[in-house]
Amino acid sequence: MPEKFDTVIVGGGIGGTALGALLAAGGQKLFLSEKNSIIGGRCASYQKDGFTIDVGVHLFGLTDKGPLGEVCRRAGEPDAIEWVLARNPRVAVHRGGQTRPFTREMMTSELEEKSVSRLAEIFAKMGQMTTDELNPLWYVPLKNWIEGFTSDRNIMRMFTMLCGIYLCLTPDVASTAEFVLSLRELLQARNSGYPKGGSGVIPLTYQRIIEKHGGTVRLSCPTERIVIEDGRAKGIVVGGKVIEADRVVSNADIKATVLELAGAEHFPREYVERVQNLTYAAHVFALKVALDEMITDQKMIMYTPDLTEEELEEIERQILEGQAPPGAGGMICVPTNFDPALAPPGKQLIFFGIGTSPHQEWEPWEKICLDALKEVFPSIEEHILWKVAHSPDDIEHFAGEEGNVIGVGQTIDQVHERRPTHETPVKNLYLCSAEAGGHGIGTELAASSALELADKLLSAS
Ligand SMILES: Cc1cc2nc3c(=O)[nH]c(=O)nc-3n(C[C@H](O)[C@H](O)[C@H](O)COP(=O)(O)OP(=O)(O)OC[C@H]3O[C@@H](n4cnc5c(N)ncnc54)[C@H](O)[C@@H]3O)c2cc1C
């Protein structure tokens, strides 16, 4: 008799590994197939010349106080991940040739007095809104909500930046309630940080928990097909062999799951059309630079070049049109200042990430990143050992979904009750990722999807 599992999971990103840890710790017999040779999807890390490089993620919003920590708590290992908070030094801003710690005053220094009080009103409202007040705002674009308070372009620009950093969306499409809830949680928890060992430590920890509870995790093991018979998911095919299970959960791209792995013929036409029309969050190009010595003690620096309103708008237009705009702003992260063990002793690793769009020539983007790093750290070139670039095309190759940052975008037509659900029209076929259910930012969206689905599956079994 072939071995049969309670659940098979397709994909070992945060959604897949977190769900696997919760189900295995809950007593389920579990099999997880991951196509890559390393676990973690967009939250994976890999080794190069003694450095630990993250594929994507640089900062975690709520760390142990959020869903990523909750997975460990529910799996009975509350301290399994060691977090380093993004304070001391606090996040800095590089502007006008100077790097300074970010302060509230910095946010308001360019605003007229009237606008300062408007901004205070917006933040106060965000902090106080009840669920009843928030509910209608799921389907209102953030831009419209802000315009209800003020027409100040500097305030809109500030929210454009925050919405870009956290939801990877522009405010004309982003859901107000999703943005408000996510930012409010961040401001209340004051607990953003990064795990010791690099981003990949999180999925690796979940993998360890799965295996500790007798589950099987197979790397370099692509799922070729999801087996569906009589309208029910029965298992998956890996290496030409069927792995049978009572249910299949896909952590892979929702479009690939429905259209390729399962096959559109198994779903109602409206569902297929809905899946085909889903839109993703935005894209990031990241340059990762290994240095022969430490050149900064900052953990994170927002690089905001001194540009006029018109110049900033021109840069935004060029990015949306797929051009590489010299002088664009971005985020600098220094993972080795969270955990020096991510590099050989005395060496340093610096990332620069910038918003972009997929499928283009990447050399000009590398130059933009390097020029920004040279402005912030004038001596950097003398210390560069090597550089690696991660473009959206690399992310697509690694984790699918056109290489976007988050997954299905948290736009007004794709949040809350309009978000793809864990359940699909095929019986016993579920989705679990930053693309189905859940709430929050990036990895925490994927982990909250896993927490919600684990509750449903464990209470049903
Ligand atoms: C550059 C970048 C920066 C980011 N920065 C942050 C940040 O600072 N903070 C934050 O919280 N989030 C950040 N994110 C977002 C975050 O990484 C993602 O939202 C989250 O990791 C998505 O997890 P997931 O489980 O939904 O999907 P994924 O990570 O995409 O995992 C899906 C997995 O399924 C596997 N798979 C696909 N098809 C198959 C198949 N046929 N068989 C087997 N396996 C398969 C893939 O290989 C992958 O491992 C960033 C992402 C990127 C790209």
The ligand as a MOL file (V3000), in Angstrom:
LIG
                    3D

  0  0  0     0  0            999 V3000
M  V30 BEGIN CTAB
M  V30 COUNTS 53 58 0 0 0
M  V30 BEGIN ATOM
M  V30 1 C 12.8540 41.7730 -2.7790 0
M  V30 2 C 11.8040 41.4660 -1.7440 0
M  V30 3 C 11.7870 42.1570 -0.5560 0
M  V30 4 C 10.8290 41.8550 0.4260 0
M  V30 5 N 10.8750 42.5220 1.6040 0
M  V30 6 C 10.0290 42.1620 2.5910 0
M  V30 7 C 10.1690 42.7220 3.8840 0
M  V30 8 O 11.0810 43.5190 4.1240 0
M  V30 9 N 9.3050 42.3100 4.8630 0
M  V30 10 C 8.3340 41.3640 4.6390 0
M  V30 11 O 7.6100 40.9930 5.5660 0
M  V30 12 N 8.1640 40.8230 3.4080 0
M  V30 13 C 8.9890 41.1990 2.3940 0
M  V30 14 N 8.8670 40.6210 1.1520 0
M  V30 15 C 7.6340 39.8340 0.8610 0
M  V30 16 C 7.6890 38.4100 1.3560 0
M  V30 17 O 8.9340 37.8390 1.0290 0
M  V30 18 C 6.5650 37.5930 0.6980 0
M  V30 19 O 5.3210 38.2530 0.8070 0
M  V30 20 C 6.3990 36.2340 1.3940 0
M  V30 21 O 7.6550 35.6440 1.6570 0
M  V30 22 C 5.5510 35.3370 0.5040 0
M  V30 23 O 5.4550 34.0570 1.0860 0
M  V30 24 P 4.5330 32.9540 0.4360 0
M  V30 25 O 4.6040 31.7760 1.3060 0
M  V30 26 O 3.2080 33.5220 0.1250 0
M  V30 27 O 5.1500 32.6530 -1.0190 0
M  V30 28 P 6.5890 32.3140 -1.6080 0
M  V30 29 O 7.6810 32.8710 -0.7960 0
M  V30 30 O 6.5370 32.7400 -3.0360 0
M  V30 31 O 6.6780 30.7280 -1.5370 0
M  V30 32 C 6.1080 29.8800 -2.5080 0
M  V30 33 C 6.9590 28.6350 -2.5690 0
M  V30 34 O 6.3480 27.6810 -3.4310 0
M  V30 35 C 7.3660 27.0320 -4.1660 0
M  V30 36 N 6.7870 26.4280 -5.3520 0
M  V30 37 C 6.1940 27.0450 -6.3940 0
M  V30 38 N 5.7810 26.1450 -7.2990 0
M  V30 39 C 6.1060 24.9260 -6.8060 0
M  V30 40 C 5.9390 23.5930 -7.2890 0
M  V30 41 N 5.3480 23.3190 -8.4530 0
M  V30 42 N 6.3960 22.5640 -6.5090 0
M  V30 43 C 7.0100 22.8070 -5.3160 0
M  V30 44 N 7.2040 24.0450 -4.8460 0
M  V30 45 C 6.7490 25.0930 -5.5700 0
M  V30 46 C 8.3430 28.1490 -4.4690 0
M  V30 47 O 9.6200 27.6510 -4.8420 0
M  V30 48 C 8.3600 28.8970 -3.1390 0
M  V30 49 O 9.3250 28.3680 -2.2680 0
M  V30 50 C 9.8400 40.8660 0.1780 0
M  V30 51 C 9.8740 40.1500 -1.0250 0
M  V30 52 C 10.8360 40.4420 -1.9900 0
M  V30 53 C 10.8430 39.6670 -3.2750 0
M  V30 END ATOM
M  V30 BEGIN BOND
M  V30 1 1 1 2
M  V30 2 1 2 3
M  V30 3 2 2 52
M  V30 4 2 3 4
M  V30 5 1 4 5
M  V30 6 1 4 50
M  V30 7 2 5 6
M  V30 8 1 6 7
M  V30 9 1 6 13
M  V30 10 2 7 8
M  V30 11 1 7 9
M  V30 12 1 9 10
M  V30 13 2 10 11
M  V30 14 1 10 12
M  V30 15 2 12 13
M  V30 16 1 13 14
M  V30 17 1 14 15
M  V30 18 1 14 50
M  V30 19 1 15 16
M  V30 20 1 16 17
M  V30 21 1 16 18
M  V30 22 1 18 19
M  V30 23 1 18 20
M  V30 24 1 20 21
M  V30 25 1 20 22
M  V30 26 1 22 23
M  V30 27 1 23 24
M  V30 28 2 24 25
M  V30 29 1 24 26
M  V30 30 1 24 27
M  V30 31 1 27 28
M  V30 32 2 28 29
M  V30 33 1 28 30
M  V30 34 1 28 31
M  V30 35 1 31 32
M  V30 36 1 32 33
M  V30 37 1 33 34
M  V30 38 1 33 48
M  V30 39 1 34 35
M  V30 40 1 35 36
M  V30 41 1 35 46
M  V30 42 1 36 37
M  V30 43 1 36 45
M  V30 44 2 37 38
M  V30 45 1 38 39
M  V30 46 1 39 40
M  V30 47 2 39 45
M  V30 48 1 40 41
M  V30 49 2 40 42
M  V30 50 1 42 43
M  V30 51 2 43 44
M  V30 52 1 44 45
M  V30 53 1 46 47
M  V30 54 1 46 48
M  V30 55 1 48 49
M  V30 56 2 50 51
M  V30 57 1 51 52
M  V30 58 1 52 53
M  V30 END BOND
M  V30 END CTAB
M  END
